[in-house]
Amino acid sequence: MIEVQHLRKSFGDVTVLFDISATFYPGKCNLIIGSSGSGKTVLQKCIVGLFQPTSGDILYNGQSILQMNNQERKQLRQDIGMLFQGSALFDSMTVEQNVMFPLDMFTRDSFEKKLKRVNEVLERVNLSGNNKKFPSELSGGMKKRVGIARAIVLNPKYLFCDEPNSGLDPQTSLVIDKLIQDLTRESNTTTIVNTHDMNSVMEIGDNILYMYKGYKEWEGNNKEIIFSKNERLNDFIFASEFLKDVKEMRMLESDHPDQHANDSTNK
């Protein structure tokens, strides 16, 4: 579990995060959403430890990241997996070498043991047999799955994903969402996802934090978001006329569940 307590972050005279408090739970897909400039990326970077907060605190299972010594921070880094927006694969390395990179950095395991672990995670993301391919030979969805394999190769307790569906078609995005959700639940990982993808919000949003101009504007899950009365959130989520129609249909179904059940039965 990760707890953010009264977090504030400023760059010089410009404040980008204002008194953010939130809890991110293990075994759930915790989503941070908001338009560009809302502060969600800065928030995630503060949580990971890439930015030092101006004030407030960040707790990993009750321990403040700001109070950790060097050894404790090194251990925490091994417990964190990162999936970057562009996958951030090394072009000159094969799939196998990319996934093995964290093992080379943080372990002294033999090559055979590292290769065994690499093959395990490649099988888990349905990429068995692609060890010797280079990133240039992979599709966008395959690159994302290699990125996920690399992110989980150290069995992290915490998984951070930055726009995991960026640049992917809707069908591939669903595959990536399902994979992240399954991995989160299987390993009881605390997963935090920054996303603009409304399909992700509706499909895997166990816990959703909506940011607006540096403030926490709304918090809930993918069931509650449909019925939110927050106008800014609704403008963000239901930007298109089609999605507005979907929201209205969901609202009508909730108001008349028996009628909806009868309609379904009669079809």
C-alpha positions as a Markdown table, in Angstrom:
| # | Residue | x | y | z |
|---|---|---|---|---|
| 1 | Met | 0.0 | 0.0 | 0.0 |
| 2 | Ile | 1.2 | 3.5 | -0.8 |
| 3 | Glu | -0.1 | 6.6 | 1.1 |
| 4 | Val | 0.3 | 10.1 | 0.0 |
| 5 | Gln | -0.2 | 12.7 | 2.8 |
| 6 | His | -0.8 | 16.4 | 2.2 |
| 7 | Leu | 1.6 | 16.4 | -0.7 |
| 8 | Arg | 2.6 | 19.7 | -2.2 |
| 9 | Lys | 5.1 | 20.3 | -5.0 |
| 10 | Ser | 6.4 | 23.6 | -6.4 |
| 11 | Phe | 9.0 | 24.4 | -9.0 |
| 12 | Gly | 10.3 | 27.8 | -8.0 |
| 13 | Asp | 7.3 | 30.1 | -7.6 |
| 14 | Val | 5.0 | 27.7 | -9.5 |
| 15 | Thr | 3.0 | 25.2 | -7.5 |
| 16 | Val | 1.8 | 22.2 | -9.4 |
| 17 | Leu | 0.4 | 20.0 | -6.6 |
| 18 | Phe | -1.8 | 21.3 | -3.8 |
| 19 | Asp | -2.3 | 19.3 | -0.6 |
| 20 | Ile | -2.8 | 15.9 | -2.3 |
| 21 | Ser | -3.8 | 13.0 | 0.0 |
| 22 | Ala | -4.6 | 9.6 | -1.4 |
| 23 | Thr | -4.2 | 5.9 | -0.7 |
| 24 | Phe | -3.3 | 3.4 | -3.4 |
| 25 | Tyr | -4.2 | -0.2 | -2.5 |
| 26 | Pro | -2.5 | -3.5 | -3.2 |
| 27 | Gly | -4.2 | -6.0 | -5.6 |
| 28 | Lys | -6.1 | -3.1 | -7.3 |
| 29 | Cys | -5.5 | -1.0 | -10.4 |
| 30 | Asn | -5.2 | 2.5 | -9.0 |
| 31 | Leu | -5.6 | 5.0 | -11.8 |
| 32 | Ile | -4.6 | 8.7 | -11.9 |
| 33 | Ile | -6.5 | 10.6 | -14.6 |
| 34 | Gly | -6.7 | 14.2 | -15.7 |
| 35 | Ser | -6.0 | 16.4 | -18.7 |
| 36 | Ser | -2.6 | 17.6 | -19.7 |
| 37 | Gly | -1.2 | 19.9 | -17.0 |
| 38 | Ser | -3.4 | 18.5 | -14.3 |
| 39 | Gly | -0.3 | 17.3 | -12.2 |
| 40 | Lys | -0.8 | 13.6 | -12.6 |
| 41 | Thr | 2.7 | 13.0 | -14.0 |
| 42 | Val | 4.4 | 15.1 | -11.3 |
| 43 | Leu | 2.4 | 13.2 | -8.7 |
| 44 | Gln | 3.6 | 9.9 | -10.0 |
| 45 | Lys | 7.2 | 11.1 | -10.2 |
| 46 | Cys | 7.0 | 12.3 | -6.6 |
| 47 | Ile | 5.6 | 8.9 | -5.5 |
| 48 | Val | 8.4 | 7.0 | -7.3 |
| 49 | Gly | 11.0 | 9.3 | -5.7 |
| 50 | Leu | 12.1 | 11.1 | -8.9 |
| 51 | Phe | 10.9 | 14.4 | -7.5 |
| 52 | Gln | 11.3 | 15.6 | -3.9 |
| 53 | Pro | 8.0 | 17.0 | -2.6 |
| 54 | Thr | 8.0 | 20.6 | -1.3 |
| 55 | Ser | 6.0 | 19.4 | 1.7 |
| 56 | Gly | 3.9 | 16.4 | 2.8 |
| 57 | Asp | 4.9 | 12.7 | 2.9 |
| 58 | Ile | 4.8 | 9.4 | 0.9 |
| 59 | Leu | 4.5 | 6.1 | 2.8 |
| 60 | Tyr | 5.3 | 2.7 | 1.4 |
| 61 | Asn | 3.7 | 0.2 | 3.7 |
| 62 | Gly | 3.9 | 2.7 | 6.5 |
| 63 | Gln | 7.5 | 3.8 | 5.9 |
| 64 | Ser | 8.2 | 7.3 | 4.7 |
| 65 | Ile | 10.3 | 7.4 | 1.5 |
| 66 | Leu | 11.6 | 10.8 | 2.6 |
| 67 | Gln | 13.1 | 9.3 | 5.8 |
| 68 | Met | 14.7 | 6.2 | 4.1 |
| 69 | Asn | 18.5 | 5.8 | 4.2 |
| 70 | Asn | 20.4 | 4.9 | 1.1 |
| 71 | Gln | 20.2 | 1.2 | 1.7 |
| 72 | Glu | 16.4 | 1.4 | 2.2 |
| 73 | Arg | 16.0 | 3.4 | -0.9 |
| 74 | Lys | 18.1 | 0.9 | -2.9 |
| 75 | Gln | 15.8 | -1.9 | -1.7 |
| 76 | Leu | 12.7 | 0.1 | -2.5 |
| 77 | Arg | 14.0 | 0.6 | -6.1 |
| 78 | Gln | 14.2 | -3.2 | -6.5 |
| 79 | Asp | 10.6 | -3.4 | -5.3 |
| 80 | Ile | 9.4 | -1.0 | -8.0 |
| 81 | Gly | 8.6 | -1.9 | -11.6 |
| 82 | Met | 8.2 | 0.9 | -14.2 |
| 83 | Leu | 6.4 | 0.7 | -17.5 |
| 84 | Phe | 7.2 | 3.9 | -19.5 |
| 85 | Gln | 5.0 | 5.6 | -21.9 |
| 86 | Gly | 7.1 | 4.7 | -25.0 |
| 87 | Ser | 8.2 | 1.4 | -23.5 |
| 88 | Ala | 11.8 | 2.8 | -23.4 |
| 89 | Leu | 13.4 | -0.3 | -24.8 |
| 90 | Phe | 17.0 | -0.3 | -25.7 |
| 91 | Asp | 17.1 | -0.4 | -29.5 |
| 92 | Ser | 20.5 | -2.1 | -29.6 |
| 93 | Met | 19.4 | -4.9 | -27.3 |
| 94 | Thr | 17.3 | -8.0 | -28.0 |
| 95 | Val | 14.1 | -8.7 | -26.2 |
| 96 | Glu | 16.0 | -11.1 | -23.9 |
| 97 | Gln | 18.6 | -8.5 | -23.1 |
| 98 | Asn | 16.1 | -5.8 | -22.4 |
| 99 | Val | 14.1 | -7.9 | -20.0 |
| 100 | Met | 17.3 | -9.2 | -18.3 |
| 101 | Phe | 18.6 | -5.6 | -17.8 |
| 102 | Pro | 17.1 | -5.2 | -14.3 |
| 103 | Leu | 18.5 | -8.6 | -13.2 |
| 104 | Asp | 21.9 | -7.5 | -14.4 |
| 105 | Met | 21.6 | -4.3 | -12.4 |
| 106 | Phe | 20.2 | -5.6 | -9.2 |
| 107 | Thr | 21.2 | -9.2 | -8.8 |
| 108 | Arg | 24.3 | -11.4 | -8.9 |
| 109 | Asp | 22.5 | -14.4 | -10.3 |
| 110 | Ser | 24.1 | -16.7 | -12.8 |
| 111 | Phe | 23.2 | -16.2 | -16.5 |
| 112 | Glu | 21.3 | -19.4 | -16.5 |
| 113 | Lys | 19.1 | -18.3 | -13.5 |
| 114 | Lys | 18.5 | -14.9 | -15.1 |
| 115 | Leu | 17.6 | -16.5 | -18.4 |
| 116 | Lys | 15.1 | -18.8 | -16.7 |
| 117 | Arg | 13.4 | -15.8 | -15.1 |
| 118 | Val | 13.4 | -13.9 | -18.4 |
| 119 | Asn | 11.7 | -16.8 | -20.1 |
| 120 | Glu | 9.1 | -17.1 | -17.3 |
| 121 | Val | 8.0 | -13.5 | -17.7 |
| 122 | Leu | 8.1 | -13.6 | -21.5 |
| 123 | Glu | 5.8 | -16.6 | -21.3 |
| 124 | Arg | 3.5 | -14.7 | -18.9 |
| 125 | Val | 3.1 | -11.8 | -21.4 |
| 126 | Asn | 2.6 | -14.3 | -24.3 |
| 127 | Leu | 6.0 | -13.5 | -26.0 |
| 128 | Ser | 7.7 | -16.9 | -25.7 |
| 129 | Gly | 10.2 | -17.5 | -28.5 |
| 130 | Asn | 10.8 | -13.8 | -29.2 |
| 131 | Asn | 14.0 | -13.6 | -27.2 |
| 132 | Lys | 16.4 | -12.8 | -30.0 |
| 133 | Lys | 14.2 | -10.2 | -31.8 |
| 134 | Phe | 15.1 | -6.5 | -31.6 |
| 135 | Pro | 12.6 | -3.7 | -30.8 |
| 136 | Ser | 12.5 | -2.7 | -34.4 |
| 137 | Glu | 11.0 | -6.1 | -35.3 |
| 138 | Leu | 8.1 | -5.8 | -32.8 |
| 139 | Ser | 4.7 | -4.3 | -33.1 |
| 140 | Gly | 3.5 | -1.5 | -30.7 |
| 141 | Gly | 1.6 | -4.0 | -28.6 |
| 142 | Met | 4.6 | -6.4 | -28.4 |
| 143 | Lys | 6.8 | -3.6 | -27.3 |
| 144 | Lys | 4.4 | -2.8 | -24.5 |
| 145 | Arg | 4.4 | -6.4 | -23.4 |
| 146 | Val | 8.2 | -6.5 | -23.4 |
| 147 | Gly | 8.1 | -3.4 | -21.3 |
| 148 | Ile | 5.7 | -5.1 | -18.9 |
| 149 | Ala | 7.9 | -8.2 | -18.8 |
| 150 | Arg | 10.9 | -6.0 | -17.9 |
| 151 | Ala | 8.9 | -4.2 | -15.3 |
| 152 | Ile | 7.9 | -7.4 | -13.5 |
| 153 | Val | 11.0 | -9.4 | -13.9 |
| 154 | Leu | 12.2 | -8.5 | -10.3 |
| 155 | Asn | 8.8 | -9.5 | -8.8 |
| 156 | Pro | 8.0 | -5.9 | -7.8 |
| 157 | Lys | 5.6 | -5.0 | -5.0 |
| 158 | Tyr | 4.8 | -1.8 | -6.7 |
| 159 | Leu | 4.1 | -1.3 | -10.4 |
| 160 | Phe | 3.9 | 2.2 | -12.1 |
| 161 | Cys | 2.6 | 2.5 | -15.6 |
| 162 | Asp | 2.7 | 5.8 | -17.5 |
| 163 | Glu | 0.1 | 5.9 | -20.3 |
| 164 | Pro | 0.4 | 2.1 | -21.1 |
| 165 | Asn | -2.0 | 2.3 | -24.0 |
| 166 | Ser | -0.5 | 5.4 | -25.7 |
| 167 | Gly | -0.3 | 4.8 | -29.5 |
| 168 | Leu | -2.1 | 1.5 | -29.4 |
| 169 | Asp | -5.3 | 0.5 | -31.2 |
| 170 | Pro | -8.4 | -0.1 | -29.0 |
| 171 | Gln | -8.2 | -3.9 | -29.3 |
| 172 | Thr | -4.5 | -4.1 | -28.3 |
| 173 | Ser | -5.2 | -1.6 | -25.5 |
| 174 | Leu | -7.8 | -4.0 | -24.0 |
| 175 | Val | -5.2 | -6.8 | -24.1 |
| 176 | Ile | -2.6 | -4.6 | -22.2 |
| 177 | Asp | -5.3 | -3.5 | -19.7 |
| 178 | Lys | -6.2 | -7.1 | -19.0 |
| 179 | Leu | -2.6 | -8.1 | -18.6 |
| 180 | Ile | -1.9 | -5.3 | -16.1 |
| 181 | Gln | -5.1 | -6.2 | -14.2 |
| 182 | Asp | -4.2 | -9.9 | -14.1 |
| 183 | Leu | -0.6 | -9.3 | -12.9 |
| 184 | Thr | -1.8 | -6.9 | -10.3 |
| 185 | Arg | -4.3 | -9.3 | -8.8 |
| 186 | Glu | -2.1 | -12.4 | -9.1 |
| 187 | Ser | 0.8 | -10.9 | -7.2 |
| 188 | Asn | -1.3 | -8.5 | -5.0 |
| 189 | Thr | 0.8 | -5.6 | -6.5 |
| 190 | Thr | 0.2 | -2.0 | -5.7 |
| 191 | Thr | -0.3 | -0.7 | -9.3 |
| 192 | Ile | -0.6 | 2.9 | -10.2 |
| 193 | Val | -1.5 | 3.8 | -13.8 |
| 194 | Asn | -1.4 | 7.3 | -15.3 |
| 195 | Thr | -3.8 | 7.3 | -18.3 |
| 196 | His | -6.0 | 9.3 | -20.6 |
| 197 | Asp | -7.7 | 6.1 | -21.9 |
| 198 | Met | -11.4 | 6.1 | -20.9 |
| 199 | Asn | -11.6 | 2.4 | -21.8 |
| 200 | Ser | -9.0 | 1.7 | -19.2 |
| 201 | Val | -11.0 | 3.8 | -16.7 |
| 202 | Met | -14.1 | 1.8 | -17.3 |
| 203 | Glu | -12.5 | -1.6 | -17.5 |
| 204 | Ile | -9.9 | -1.7 | -14.8 |
| 205 | Gly | -10.4 | 1.4 | -12.6 |
| 206 | Asp | -10.6 | -0.2 | -9.2 |
| 207 | Asn | -9.6 | 3.1 | -7.6 |
| 208 | Ile | -9.6 | 6.3 | -9.6 |
| 209 | Leu | -8.0 | 9.7 | -8.7 |
| 210 | Tyr | -9.1 | 12.6 | -10.9 |
| 211 | Met | -6.7 | 15.5 | -10.9 |
| 212 | Tyr | -7.6 | 19.1 | -12.0 |
| 213 | Lys | -5.0 | 21.9 | -12.0 |
| 214 | Gly | -2.9 | 20.3 | -9.3 |
| 215 | Tyr | -5.8 | 19.4 | -7.0 |
| 216 | Lys | -7.5 | 16.1 | -6.2 |
| 217 | Glu | -10.9 | 16.8 | -7.7 |
| 218 | Trp | -12.6 | 13.4 | -7.3 |
| 219 | Glu | -11.9 | 9.9 | -6.0 |
| 220 | Gly | -13.9 | 6.7 | -6.5 |
| 221 | Asn | -14.1 | 3.6 | -8.7 |
| 222 | Asn | -15.3 | 2.7 | -12.2 |
| 223 | Lys | -18.8 | 1.9 | -11.0 |
| 224 | Glu | -19.2 | 5.2 | -9.1 |
| 225 | Ile | -17.7 | 7.4 | -11.9 |
| 226 | Ile | -20.8 | 6.9 | -14.1 |
| 227 | Phe | -23.0 | 8.6 | -11.4 |
| 228 | Ser | -20.6 | 11.4 | -10.4 |
| 229 | Lys | -22.1 | 14.9 | -10.0 |
| 230 | Asn | -18.7 | 16.5 | -10.5 |
| 231 | Glu | -19.1 | 18.7 | -13.6 |
| 232 | Arg | -15.4 | 18.9 | -14.3 |
| 233 | Leu | -15.0 | 15.2 | -14.1 |
| 234 | Asn | -18.0 | 14.6 | -16.3 |
| 235 | Asp | -16.7 | 17.1 | -18.9 |
| 236 | Phe | -13.4 | 15.2 | -18.9 |
| 237 | Ile | -14.8 | 11.7 | -19.0 |
| 238 | Phe | -17.8 | 12.2 | -21.2 |
| 239 | Ala | -16.3 | 14.7 | -23.7 |
| 240 | Ser | -18.0 | 13.2 | -26.8 |
| 241 | Glu | -21.7 | 13.1 | -27.5 |
| 242 | Phe | -21.5 | 9.3 | -27.8 |
| 243 | Leu | -20.1 | 8.9 | -24.3 |
| 244 | Lys | -22.7 | 11.4 | -22.9 |
| 245 | Asp | -25.4 | 9.1 | -24.4 |
| 246 | Val | -23.8 | 6.1 | -22.8 |
| 247 | Lys | -23.8 | 7.9 | -19.4 |
| 248 | Glu | -27.5 | 8.7 | -19.8 |
| 249 | Met | -28.3 | 5.1 | -20.7 |
| 250 | Arg | -26.4 | 3.8 | -17.6 |
| 251 | Met | -28.3 | 6.3 | -15.4 |
| 252 | Leu | -31.7 | 5.2 | -16.8 |
| 253 | Glu | -30.8 | 1.5 | -16.3 |
| 254 | Ser | -29.9 | 2.2 | -12.7 |
| 255 | Asp | -33.2 | 4.1 | -12.2 |
| 256 | His | -35.2 | 1.2 | -13.7 |
| 257 | Pro | -33.3 | -2.0 | -13.1 |
| 258 | Asp | -36.4 | -4.3 | -13.3 |
| 259 | Gln | -37.4 | -2.9 | -16.7 |
| 260 | His | -33.8 | -3.4 | -17.9 |
| 261 | Ala | -33.8 | -7.0 | -16.7 |
| 262 | Asn | -37.2 | -7.6 | -18.4 |
| 263 | Asp | -35.8 | -6.1 | -21.7 |
| 264 | Ser | -32.8 | -8.4 | -21.5 |
| 265 | Thr | -35.0 | -11.4 | -20.8 |
| 266 | Asn | -37.3 | -10.7 | -23.7 |
| 267 | Lys | -34.5 | -10.4 | -26.3 |
